[in-house]
């Protein structure tokens, strides 16, 4: 799944520069078509990054950080019951 997410992000990176709408005077939804393209592109990128966080996030790094001996005990993402006082 990681390869699919990374491929999608690479494709969206390439599609970011919409050279096909640079000189297009048409209007869509009351705004220039290039602006409409970028609004829709941004919505798709939001979904792609949600997929990246959901399926391609390196959970092994978070697990290692939580169990590190020098990890701060007052992090807001920790359960207050698991924090040991010195």
C-alpha positions in Angstrom: 0.0 0.0 0.0 2.9 2.3 0.7 4.0 2.1 -3.0 0.5 3.1 -4.1 0.4 6.1 -1.8 3.9 7.2 -2.8 3.0 6.8 -6.5 -0.1 8.9 -6.0 1.8 11.6 -4.3 4.4 11.6 -7.1 1.6 11.9 -9.7 0.0 14.7 -7.8 3.3 16.5 -7.7 3.6 16.3 -11.5 0.0 17.4 -11.9 0.5 20.5 -9.7 1.7 22.7 -12.5 -1.2 22.9 -14.8 0.4 24.3 -18.0 -2.7 23.4 -20.0 -4.8 26.0 -18.2 -2.3 28.9 -18.1 -3.7 30.8 -21.1 -7.3 29.5 -20.9 -9.8 32.4 -20.4 -12.8 30.1 -19.6 -14.7 30.4 -16.4 -15.9 27.5 -14.3 -18.1 27.9 -11.3 -17.6 31.6 -11.6 -13.8 31.6 -11.3 -11.1 31.0 -13.9 -10.7 27.4 -14.8 -7.1 27.3 -13.5 -8.2 28.4 -10.1 -11.0 25.7 -10.1 -8.4 23.1 -11.1 -6.2 24.1 -8.1 -9.1 24.0 -5.7 -10.0 20.5 -6.8 -6.4 19.5 -6.9 -6.0 20.7 -3.3 -9.0 18.6 -2.2 -7.5 15.5 -3.9 -4.1 16.2 -2.3 -5.8 16.4 1.1 -7.2 12.9 0.6 -3.9 11.6 -0.6 -2.0 12.9 2.4 -4.7 11.4 4.6 -4.0 8.0 2.9 -0.3 8.6 3.5 -0.8 9.1 7.2 -3.2 6.2 7.5 -1.3 3.6 5.5 2.3 4.8 5.0 3.1 6.4 8.3 6.2 4.9 9.9 4.7 3.5 13.1 8.0 1.8 14.0 9.6 5.2 14.5 6.8 6.3 16.9 7.1 3.1 18.9 10.9 3.6 19.2 10.4 7.2 20.3 7.9 6.2 22.9 10.2 3.6 24.4 13.4 5.7 24.2 15.0 6.2 27.6 15.4 10.0 27.0 11.8 10.5 25.9 10.2 13.4 27.8 7.6 12.3 30.3 5.5 15.4 30.0 4.5 15.0 26.4 0.8 15.8 25.8 0.2 12.6 23.8 1.1 10.4 26.8 -1.4 9.0 29.2 -1.1 10.9 32.5 -1.5 7.7 34.4 1.6 6.2 32.8 3.9 9.2 33.6 6.2 8.4 36.5 7.2 11.2 38.8 10.9 11.5 39.6 
